[in-house]
Amino acid sequence: ISGSQVKRSLLFSNVRVHSYCEIVDSVILPDVEIGRNARIKKAIIDRGCNIESGMVIGEDHEQDKQRGFRITEKGVVLVTPDMLAQPTHLQR
């Protein structure tokens, strides 16, 4: 984590958070990279995701739905590598 804010969130091992990010009420699974100026609120980010610089997740559910993200009844946004058109993580 470099020059970013993380509040009420859980970050697993090998998570890289670049500068000027804000992560609130979220769970970030292993091997995730979060680019500069990204904002993530009330979300679960699956293993191996690469969140682009400036991406906003969890603030506008309509925009999140248009991107193909899943949203629970309680407003938690799920993001997987498939939803981001990225390769999925390797299985053991």
Secondary structure, DSSP 8 states (H G I E B T S, - for coil): --S-EEES-EE-TT-EE-TT-EEES-EE-SS-EE-TT-EEESEEE-TT-EE-TT-EESS-HHHHHHTT-EE-TT--EEE-TGGGT-------
